Amino acid sequence: MNITEIPVEGYEMVKMAEDPAVGFRAIIAVHDTSLGRALGGCRMWPYASMEEGLKDVLRLARGMTYKSAVARTGLGGGKSVLFGDSATERTAERFRAMGEFVESFGGKYITAEDVGTSVADMEWIREKTQWVTGRSREDGGSGDPSPYTALGTFLGIRAYVEETLKKDDLQGVRVAIQGVGHVGIYLGQKLRDAGCVLTICDINREKVEAAAKELGASVCDPDEVYSRDVDVYAPCALGAVVNDKTIPEFKCRIIAGAANNVLAEPRHGDELRQRRIRYAPDYVINAGGVINVACEFLPGGYDEAVSLKKIDGIYDTLKAILRISDEKDISTAVAANHLAEEILAEAKSS
């Protein structure tokens, strides 16, 4: 395996690894370890170029630093990307090579599942390194993080509805969920049980029809979800969905979902504030999954009760971000960044 360091200002360590014999190519970025070892999932994606993969991993690693800081996981931020199509190029050899690459960081970076990877893939990685989390329950791990991501997102929606719509419950609140994958469907179940009126969309027609039947939801075209007359728009699929094209279409009062990197550019958070649309910063509201996997590193091993208590904190953190936003007259995205930076600065000065 050939490992090359890539100097990137503001990042502690970025490396690329290649092993042509097994078709392996990956990048690991460690952004900040002020709060602890860098935790971040392994994303498998058919990037068109090394530059595209590098841009993605750097953006995601920095986001993990802020996510872990605000969630107070006791860990830092990093990320890895594995080049390849998860539908056709997933092999044990590639993931074992990924394990060797992770091991080369000597514990500075901990990986986990992410887009395009699974708990089963983490078992292959674990054959080569101990620095992997999100393992199966049978192996003493925390298992699938999706239900915990959905739980945190649900709590965040409840917090925003209370503060924005001045409602004590979710009965009758209209929510549009974009994407009904693992997290989206779990979130939909919780919202349905809380009495929400659901609209859903997904690019997979078969999946969305099955979800609509299960959730008692109406279905809209993926391109129409932005302009739906709803209280809450919950993006649970692609990032960059709040952009110059979609912002004028929004009729919602709240944007709160499980997707990463929801804002196409930082300025879009300011534009939402100007339009009186309250945005739940993605790395705060979707932190339930990372909180859960981080609990695998508790002194006594994984403890679901501890995880659930920490995830409950997402509700209070988002209310605090709303207060900071109102008091300082800044967007909630900037308010969340201020909170994360304060936590990091405190760690670096101690």
C-alpha positions as CSV (number, residue, x, y, z in Angstrom):
1,M,0.0,0.0,0.0
2,N,1.3,3.4,-1.0
3,I,0.4,6.2,1.5
4,T,1.0,9.9,0.7
5,E,0.6,12.9,3.0
6,I,-1.3,15.8,1.6
7,P,-0.5,19.1,3.3
8,V,-3.7,21.1,4.0
9,E,-3.8,24.3,6.0
10,G,-6.0,24.1,9.1
11,Y,-6.0,20.2,9.2
12,E,-3.8,18.2,11.4
13,M,-3.3,15.3,9.0
14,V,-4.6,14.4,5.5
15,K,-3.3,11.3,3.7
16,M,-4.2,9.3,0.5
17,A,-3.6,5.6,0.2
18,E,-3.6,3.4,-2.9
19,D,-3.3,-0.4,-3.5
20,P,-3.9,-1.1,-7.2
21,A,-3.8,-4.9,-6.5
22,V,-7.2,-4.7,-4.8
23,G,-8.5,-1.6,-6.5
24,F,-8.2,0.4,-3.4
25,R,-8.0,4.2,-3.2
26,A,-9.0,6.3,-0.2
27,I,-8.3,9.6,1.7
28,I,-8.4,10.1,5.4
29,A,-8.6,13.7,6.8
30,V,-8.1,14.4,10.5
31,H,-9.3,18.0,11.1
32,D,-9.0,18.6,14.9
33,T,-8.2,16.4,17.9
34,S,-8.4,19.1,20.6
35,L,-11.3,17.3,22.2
36,G,-10.1,13.7,21.6
37,R,-9.4,11.2,18.8
38,A,-11.0,12.2,15.5
39,L,-14.2,10.3,14.8
40,G,-15.8,10.3,11.4
41,G,-17.4,7.7,9.1
42,C,-16.0,6.0,6.0
43,R,-18.0,7.2,2.9
44,M,-17.8,5.0,-0.3
45,W,-18.6,7.0,-3.4
46,P,-17.6,6.9,-7.1
47,Y,-15.8,10.3,-7.2
48,A,-14.9,11.5,-10.7
49,S,-11.5,12.6,-9.5
50,M,-9.1,12.7,-6.6
51,E,-9.7,16.4,-6.3
52,E,-13.5,15.8,-5.9
53,G,-12.9,13.2,-3.2
54,L,-10.5,15.5,-1.4
55,K,-12.9,18.4,-1.4
56,D,-15.6,16.2,0.0
57,V,-13.5,14.6,2.8
58,L,-12.1,18.0,3.9
59,R,-15.6,19.5,4.1
60,L,-17.0,16.5,6.0
61,A,-14.0,16.2,8.4
62,R,-14.4,19.8,9.5
63,G,-18.1,19.3,9.9
64,M,-17.4,16.3,12.2
65,T,-15.2,18.5,14.4
66,Y,-18.1,20.9,15.0
67,K,-20.6,18.1,15.3
68,S,-18.6,16.3,18.0
69,A,-17.8,19.5,19.8
70,V,-21.5,20.7,20.1
71,A,-22.6,17.1,20.9
72,R,-19.9,16.9,23.6
73,T,-18.9,13.4,22.6
74,G,-15.3,13.9,23.9
75,L,-14.0,13.2,20.5
76,G,-12.5,15.3,17.6
77,G,-13.4,15.4,13.9
78,G,-12.2,13.5,10.9
79,K,-13.6,11.6,7.9
80,S,-12.6,9.1,5.3
81,V,-13.7,8.5,1.7
82,L,-13.2,5.3,-0.2
83,F,-13.3,5.7,-4.0
84,G,-15.7,3.2,-5.7
85,D,-19.3,2.4,-6.4
86,S,-20.8,0.7,-3.3
87,A,-23.4,-1.2,-5.5
88,T,-20.8,-2.9,-7.7
89,E,-17.3,-2.5,-6.1
90,R,-17.8,-3.4,-2.5
91,T,-15.3,-6.2,-1.6
92,A,-13.8,-7.5,1.6
93,E,-10.3,-6.8,0.2
94,R,-11.0,-3.1,-0.2
95,F,-12.3,-2.8,3.3
96,R,-9.5,-4.7,4.8
97,A,-7.1,-2.3,3.0
98,M,-9.2,0.5,4.5
99,G,-8.5,-1.1,7.9
100,E,-4.8,-1.1,7.3
101,F,-5.0,2.6,6.3
102,V,-6.9,3.5,9.4
103,E,-4.4,1.6,11.5
104,S,-1.6,3.6,10.1
105,F,-2.9,6.7,12.0
106,G,-2.2,4.9,15.3
107,G,-5.5,5.7,16.9
108,K,-5.6,9.4,15.9
109,Y,-8.6,8.6,13.6
110,I,-11.6,6.3,14.3
111,T,-13.8,5.3,11.5
112,A,-17.5,4.2,11.3
113,E,-20.1,3.5,8.7
114,D,-21.4,6.3,6.4
115,V,-23.0,6.8,3.0
116,G,-22.2,3.7,0.9
117,T,-20.9,1.6,3.8
118,S,-22.5,-0.7,6.4
119,V,-22.1,-2.4,9.7
120,A,-20.9,-5.5,7.8
121,D,-18.2,-3.4,6.1
122,M,-17.0,-2.2,9.5
123,E,-16.4,-5.9,10.5
124,W,-14.0,-6.3,7.6
125,I,-12.2,-3.1,8.6
126,R,-12.0,-4.4,12.2
127,E,-10.0,-7.4,11.0
128,K,-7.1,-4.9,10.5
129,T,-7.6,-2.3,13.2
130,Q,-9.3,-1.7,16.5
131,W,-10.1,1.9,15.6
132,V,-13.5,1.3,14.2
133,T,-16.9,1.9,15.7
134,G,-20.5,1.4,14.7
135,R,-20.0,-2.4,15.0
136,S,-22.8,-4.9,15.4
137,R,-24.6,-5.4,18.7
138,E,-23.5,-9.0,18.6
139,D,-19.9,-7.9,18.5
140,G,-20.4,-5.6,21.5
141,G,-21.0,-2.5,19.4
142,S,-23.8,0.0,19.0
143,G,-25.2,-1.4,15.7
144,D,-27.1,0.7,13.1
145,P,-26.8,4.4,14.0
146,S,-29.9,5.3,11.9
147,P,-32.5,5.1,14.7
148,Y,-30.5,7.3,16.9
149,T,-29.9,9.9,14.2
150,A,-33.7,9.9,13.6
151,L,-34.4,10.2,17.3
152,G,-32.1,13.3,17.6
153,T,-33.7,14.8,14.5
154,F,-37.2,14.2,15.9
155,L,-36.2,15.9,19.2
156,G,-34.8,18.8,17.2
157,I,-38.0,19.2,15.2
158,R,-40.0,19.2,18.5
159,A,-37.8,21.9,19.9
160,Y,-38.1,24.1,16.8
161,V,-41.9,23.6,16.6
162,E,-42.2,24.7,20.3
163,E,-40.1,27.8,19.8
164,T,-41.4,28.8,16.3
165,L,-45.0,27.6,16.1
166,K,-45.6,28.0,19.9
167,K,-47.1,24.5,20.0
168,D,-46.6,22.1,23.0
169,D,-47.0,19.0,20.8
170,L,-46.6,17.9,17.2
171,Q,-50.3,17.0,16.6
172,G,-51.3,18.3,13.2
173,V,-47.9,19.8,12.3
174,R,-47.3,19.4,8.6
175,V,-43.9,17.9,7.7
176,A,-42.4,17.2,4.3
177,I,-39.6,14.5,4.5
178,Q,-37.2,14.5,1.6
179,G,-35.6,11.0,1.4
180,V,-37.0,7.9,3.1
181,G,-33.9,5.8,3.5
182,H,-33.0,4.3,6.9
183,V,-33.0,7.6,8.8
184,G,-36.0,9.1,6.9
185,I,-38.2,6.1,7.5
186,Y,-37.4,6.0,11.2
187,L,-38.0,9.8,11.5
188,G,-41.3,9.4,9.7
189,Q,-42.4,6.7,12.1
190,K,-41.7,9.0,15.1
191,L,-43.5,12.0,13.5
192,R,-46.5,9.8,12.5
193,D,-46.8,8.5,16.0
194,A,-46.6,12.1,17.3
195,G,-49.6,13.1,15.1
196,C,-47.9,14.9,12.3
197,V,-49.4,15.2,8.8
198,L,-46.7,13.8,6.5
199,T,-45.7,14.4,2.9
200,I,-42.7,12.4,1.6
201,C,-40.6,12.1,-1.5
202,D,-37.7,10.0,-2.7
203,I,-36.0,9.4,-6.1
204,N,-36.7,5.7,-5.6
205,R,-40.4,5.3,-6.6
206,E,-40.8,1.8,-5.2
207,K,-39.3,2.9,-1.8
208,V,-41.5,6.0,-1.5
209,E,-44.7,4.1,-2.3
210,A,-43.9,1.5,0.4
211,A,-43.0,4.2,2.9
212,A,-46.2,6.2,2.1
213,K,-48.3,3.1,2.9
214,E,-46.5,2.5,6.1
215,L,-46.5,6.1,7.3
216,G,-50.0,7.1,6.0
217,A,-48.2,9.9,4.1
218,S,-49.0,11.6,0.9
219,V,-46.3,11.6,-1.9
220,C,-45.0,14.5,-3.9
221,D,-42.5,14.8,-6.7
222,P,-38.9,15.3,-5.5
223,D,-38.7,18.6,-7.4
224,E,-41.9,19.9,-5.7
225,V,-40.9,19.2,-2.1
226,Y,-39.4,22.7,-1.7
227,S,-42.6,24.5,-2.5
228,R,-44.9,22.4,-0.4
229,D,-47.2,24.4,2.0
230,V,-45.9,22.7,5.2
231,D,-44.7,23.8,8.6
232,V,-41.5,21.8,8.5
233,Y,-39.2,20.8,5.6
234,A,-37.1,17.8,6.7
235,P,-34.2,17.1,4.3
236,C,-33.0,13.5,4.9
237,A,-31.1,12.7,1.7
238,L,-28.8,15.0,-0.3
239,G,-26.9,18.0,0.9
240,A,-26.8,21.5,-0.6
241,V,-30.6,21.5,-0.9
242,V,-30.9,25.0,0.5
243,N,-29.6,27.1,-2.3
244,D,-30.3,30.1,-4.6
245,K,-32.9,28.1,-6.6
246,T,-34.8,26.5,-3.7
247,I,-34.9,29.4,-1.1
248,P,-37.5,31.4,-3.1
249,E,-39.7,28.3,-3.3
250,F,-39.9,27.6,0.5
251,K,-43.3,28.1,2.2
252,C,-42.2,26.3,5.4
253,R,-41.4,28.0,8.7
254,I,-38.8,25.5,9.8
255,I,-36.0,23.5,8.0
256,A,-34.9,20.6,10.2
257,G,-33.7,17.3,8.9
258,A,-31.0,14.6,9.1
259,A,-29.1,15.4,5.9
260,N,-25.5,16.7,6.1
261,N,-24.3,20.0,4.6
262,V,-27.9,21.2,3.9
263,L,-26.8,24.8,3.1
264,A,-25.1,25.1,-0.3
265,E,-23.1,28.1,1.0
266,P,-22.8,29.7,4.4
267,R,-24.6,32.8,3.2
268,H,-27.8,30.8,2.7
269,G,-28.2,30.6,6.5
270,D,-28.4,34.4,6.5
271,E,-31.0,34.4,3.7
272,L,-33.2,32.0,5.6
273,R,-33.1,34.3,8.6
274,Q,-34.1,37.2,6.5
275,R,-37.1,35.2,5.2
276,R,-38.0,34.3,8.8
277,I,-37.4,30.6,8.2
278,R,-35.8,28.9,11.2
279,Y,-33.0,26.4,10.2
280,A,-31.8,23.7,12.6
281,P,-28.0,23.4,11.9
282,D,-27.5,20.0,10.4
283,Y,-24.5,18.9,12.4
284,V,-26.4,19.7,15.6
285,I,-29.7,18.1,14.8
286,N,-28.3,15.0,13.1
287,A,-25.7,14.2,15.8
288,G,-27.7,11.3,17.4
289,G,-25.8,8.7,15.3
290,V,-22.3,9.9,16.1
291,I,-23.3,10.3,19.8
292,N,-24.4,6.7,19.8
293,V,-21.3,5.2,18.2
294,A,-19.0,7.4,20.4
295,C,-20.5,5.6,23.4
296,E,-18.7,2.4,22.2
297,F,-15.6,4.1,23.7
298,L,-17.1,4.5,27.2
299,P,-14.8,2.9,29.9
300,G,-17.2,0.0,30.4
301,G,-18.1,-0.4,26.7
302,Y,-21.3,0.6,24.9
303,D,-24.2,1.7,27.1
304,E,-27.4,2.6,25.3
305,A,-28.9,4.4,28.4
306,V,-25.9,6.8,28.4
307,S,-26.3,7.3,24.7
308,L,-30.0,8.1,24.9
309,K,-29.4,10.6,27.7
310,K,-26.8,12.4,25.6
311,I,-29.0,12.4,22.5
312,D,-31.8,14.0,24.7
313,G,-29.4,17.0,25.0
314,I,-29.9,17.8,21.3
315,Y,-33.3,19.3,22.2
316,D,-31.7,21.8,24.7
317,T,-28.7,22.6,22.5
318,L,-31.0,23.6,19.6
319,K,-33.1,25.8,21.9
320,A,-29.9,27.4,23.1
321,I,-28.8,28.0,19.4
322,L,-32.1,29.7,18.8
323,R,-31.6,32.0,21.8
324,I,-28.0,32.9,20.6
325,S,-29.4,33.6,17.1
326,D,-32.0,36.0,18.5
327,E,-29.8,37.7,21.0
328,K,-26.9,38.3,18.6
329,D,-29.1,38.8,15.5
330,I,-27.2,36.2,13.6
331,S,-28.3,33.1,11.7
332,T,-28.7,29.8,13.5
333,A,-25.9,28.4,11.4
334,V,-23.5,31.1,12.6
335,A,-24.8,30.7,16.2
336,A,-24.0,26.9,16.0
337,N,-20.5,27.6,14.7
338,H,-19.9,30.1,17.5
339,L,-20.9,27.5,20.1
340,A,-18.6,24.9,18.6
341,E,-15.7,27.3,18.4
342,E,-16.2,28.3,22.0
343,I,-16.0,24.7,23.1
344,L,-12.9,24.0,20.9
345,A,-11.2,27.2,22.2
346,E,-11.8,26.2,25.8
347,A,-10.3,22.7,25.1
348,K,-7.2,24.2,23.4
349,S,-6.6,26.7,26.3
350,S,-6.9,24.1,29.0
